[in-house]
Amino acid sequence: MQQNIYDNPEFFSGYYELRKRSDNYNDLLEQPAMRGLLPCLAGKTVLDLGCGFGRNCADFLRRGAKRVVGVDISQKMLDVARRESYGEEIEYINMSMTDIHALNEKFDFVYSSLAFHYIEDFHKLICDIYALLNDGGQLLFSQEHPVVTATKNSEEGGYICNERGEPVSYKFSNYNESGLRVISWFVDGVEKYHRTMGEILTEIADAGFIIEAVCETSPDSEVVKKHPKFKQEYIKPNFLIVRARK
Ligand SMILES: C[S@@+](CC[C@H](N)C(=O)[O-])C[C@H]1O[C@@H](n2cnc3c(N)ncnc32)[C@H](O)[C@@H]1O
């Protein structure tokens, strides 16, 4: 049974406020890297898994996509998407991406931003995506980096600071123990899944994909100048991004 934490009111309002901040990691670190790997979408059909507020769905339309399907397990996230990121060519479906094998349609491009680490069965997810793609179609996804998902007990992981309180290194543990992690983020009991870099890339290759790009995010120097806290992102990558072709 997939957890639907974004429909928890306390979690939702915390996440909503976070995304409004001008220094959020999505806008300053993950999205620029994702945009750099986007293929040309003119005339393409797109599936966005874990589409959330639907901002990327709207962006795909602006880039010329002819149809965009956004899937999300959270009704609250889709309520915002339907209110703020709509268009005749966008369809939002309230379903878990663990059920996408039931979609009766093929796509040229499958996209997912920061949602795959919520999925337990990565093997099934990747095989389902492969089956939903047209030949030559591409998958582009981001997720929390395995170095970030690894540690089971939060007290055993995190930045290590010098005497001035500046982060100088990062410690993590349990890297080679894949599986469920339960963390506190806005609320207690948030479930996500750790997989090693080797497992992630091998699952993608085993499904039949050609891996085209692997990116471990690093901040742009302009971002660091404006928001010095992003300097700590030079210590370890926060997000993993993969683009692959069927
Ligand atoms: C960090 S948010 C990212 C939202 C959006 N992709 C973006 O970049 O703004 C993760 C999203 O994944 C969704 N999600 C989590 N588990 C899911 C599942 N099993 N099926 C579909 N969506 C899921 C959440 O509801 C949430 O909207």
The ligand as a Gaussian input file, in Angstrom:
#p B3LYP/6-31G(d) Opt

LIG

0 1
 C        8.276000      16.348000      -4.082000
 S        6.688000      16.317000      -4.816000
 C        7.101000      16.805000      -6.473000
 C        5.923000      17.309000      -7.249000
 C        6.218000      17.721000      -8.697000
 N        6.777000      16.625000      -9.444000
 C        7.128000      18.914000      -8.751000
 O        8.263000      18.754000      -9.154000
 O        6.700000      19.998000      -8.375000
 C        6.362000      14.569000      -4.974000
 C        5.023000      14.260000      -5.603000
 O        4.955000      12.851000      -5.818000
 C        3.650000      12.413000      -5.512000
 N        3.664000      10.981000      -5.223000
 C        4.214000      10.350000      -4.159000
 N        3.972000       9.028000      -4.240000
 C        3.267000       8.830000      -5.385000
 C        2.729000       7.687000      -6.021000
 N        2.852000       6.467000      -5.484000
 N        2.060000       7.851000      -7.170000
 C        1.906000       9.083000      -7.727000
 N        2.391000      10.199000      -7.162000
 C        3.067000      10.078000      -6.008000
 C        3.258000      13.277000      -4.317000
 O        1.878000      13.266000      -4.082000
 C        3.828000      14.623000      -4.742000
 O        2.892000      15.374000      -5.476000

